[in-house]
Amino acid sequence: MAKKAPRRTAERILVAALELFNRFGEPNVSTTLISSELRISPGNLYYHYPSKDELVNTLFGQYEGQLYELLGASEDVRDVEDCWFFLHSLFELIWQYRFLYRDLNHLLSRNRRLETHFPVILMRKRGALRLLLDTLRPGQPLAAEDERTRDAVAASMVVLLTYWLSYEYVLQPRRALEPDNAEDALLRGAFHVLGLLAPHLDAEPRDHLQALIEAYVPATL
């Protein structure tokens, strides 16, 4: 069997930076720590990424691309099982790049790219979630009050998606964002987002969704 080609240094730097940012928080990780973790010289790291912001922006670009691809899949959601899978996939992607959410306010205050791009991300999430709600509860043209209600539900779901990991971190600062807590954290988040959605569905899809929710209830909420 042919050996796999070794990762290029630039890719190894990104992988290490993401792991360290996720574990310790971006403000607490220096480029010196990243180069030390990889056993390369700081100069070698700077050759590929002249600043820590370059690393953050590259990782953010990866996240943004994957997120938009996933949000586009909201158009393919046809039933509550599709919805469950979509939301869980969304939480998994957020978990993969959790440092962006853990340190969101800090990053927004000093990174112009995130400051300008993150509001667009939130609006795209809101649009995708509103589409889920409309797909799962089709019907006659909505009155203005119903339109506002669905918009509010979609916005509330976005708030949960955006700040769920911060909530987890406040409750368990020593372990909330560690890999061994991932599955329960994702299940808890998806459970609560689906809980916002369920009351606004018709009886049959609501009962189906409730059965799915109960089948995946995490150990603690």
N, C-alpha and C positions, 0 to 999 in steps of 0.2 A: 504494500500500500504506500502510495506517495505521501511524503510528509507535507503537512500544511505549511504554507509560507508563513514566516514569522510576521507578527503585526508590525506595521510601520510605526515608527516612533511617535508620529503625530496622533495616530489612533490610540496608542498605548497611553499617551498623556491624557487624552479625552476620557478614556475608561477610568483611569486612576483619579482624575479630577472629579468625575461624577460620583465615584464611590466615596471619596473623601468629603465632598460637598454634602452629599446625602447623609453621611454619618455624623459629621461634626458641625455642619452649617457653613455656608459659603464665607461669612465674615471671619470665621475661625480657621480658615485654611489658607495658608500662604503658598506662593509658587515655590518657595524653598522646601516646604513640606512635600509638595507634589513631586518635585525633582528627587528629593531624598527617598520617597516611597518607591520611585522607579529606579533608583540608583543611577541617575544620570546627572550631568552637571546643570546648574541653573542656566548656563549659557546655551546648552542644548535645548532646554525647554523654551527659552526666549527666542531662539531661532524659529521655532514653529509657532509660538504664541507670545508675541511681544509684551503682553500684559495679562493680568488675571481677567480683565474684562473681555479680552479676546476669547478666553476659554469659556466664560459664561455665555457670551453671545453665540459661540459655535454650538454649545450644548442646547441653548435656547432655540437655535435654528433647527436642530434635530427634533426637538420636542414639538415645535410649531408645525413642522412638516408632517410628522406622524399624527398630530392632533387633527389637523385639517383633513387628512385622509380619513381618519376615523369619523369625524363629524359628518363628512360626506356620506358615510354609510348609514346615517340616520334615515336617508331616503329609502333604504331597503328594509326598514323595520316594518313588519306587517302584523305582528301579534305581541302578546305580553312576554312570551319567551324570547323573542328577538330583542325586546326592550330590556329585559333582564341582562342578556348577554352584552348588549350595547353599553349599558351603564357600568357593568362590571369591567368591561374592557377600558372604559374611560377612566375608572378609578385605578386600574392597573397601570395605565400610561402615566397618570399623575403620580403614582407611587414611584415609578421608574425615575422620574425627574422631580422627586419630592422636595429637593432643596429650593426649587423655585417658589414653592408654596410655603415652606417653612420660613424662608427669609424674604417673603414677598415685599413687605413694606420697605425693608432695607434696600432691596435691589431696585425697587421703583424710584427710590429717592436719589439714586446716584447713577442709574444706568438709563440713558436716553432711549435706547432701543426698546428695552422692556417697558419703559414709561409710555411709549407710543404704541407698542404692539399689544400689550396685555388688555387694554380696554376692548380692542377688536376681538381678541380671543374670547372675552366674556360675552360679547354680543353674539359671536358665532355659536358659542355654547347655548346661549339662550334661544337663538333661532332654531337650533337642532332639537332642543328639548320641547320647544313649543310645537314643532313638527311632530314629535312623538305623541304628544297629547292629542293633537288634531287627528293623527292617524288612528290612534286607539279609541277615539271617541268621535267618529264622523257623524254628520247629521246635517240638519238644515243650517242655512246661514245664521251666524251667531248675532245676538243683540250686542250692543256696545258694552253692556255690563258683563256679559259672558266673555267677550274678548278681553276685557280688563282682568277678569278673574284668571283666565288661562295665561295671560302675560305675567301675572303676579306669581302663579304657580311655577312657571318656567324660570322666573327670576329667583325665586326661593330655592329651586333646585340648583341653580348656578351658585348661589351663595354657599349652599352645603358642599358642593363639589370643590369650591375654592378654599373654604376654610375648615373643612373636615379634619385635615391632618393637623392643623393648628389646635383644634379642639382636643384631638387625641394627645398631642404633645403636652398641653396644659395638664391633662389628667394624669399622664404618665411620662414625665420629662426624661426619665432615665432609660426608657425602653420603647416608647411609642413608635419611634421611627426606625427601630432596628429591624433587620430582615426577618427575624423569627416572629415578629408581630404582624407581618404583612397581611396574611390571609384574614385574620380576625379584623384587622383595621379596615380592609377592603369590604368585607362582609357587612360590618357595622355601617359603613358609609352607604353602601348600596341599599341596605335595609331601610335606612332613614330617607334616602331620596325616593325610593319606591313608595314609602309610606306617605310622602307628599302627593305622589301621583294617584294613588289608589282611590281616594274619595271622589275624584273627578272623572272616573270611568263609569260606563254603564254596568249593569249588574253582572252580566256574564264575564266580560273581561276582568272586572274587579275581583270576582270570586276566584278566577284563574290566577290572577296576580297575587291575591292573598295566600293561595295555596303555595305558590312559588316562594313567597316571602317566608312563610312559616317553615318551609323545607330547608331554608338556608339561614335560619336565625342563628347568629353567633352566640357563643357561650355567655358573653356579657354585652350589654347595650350602653 
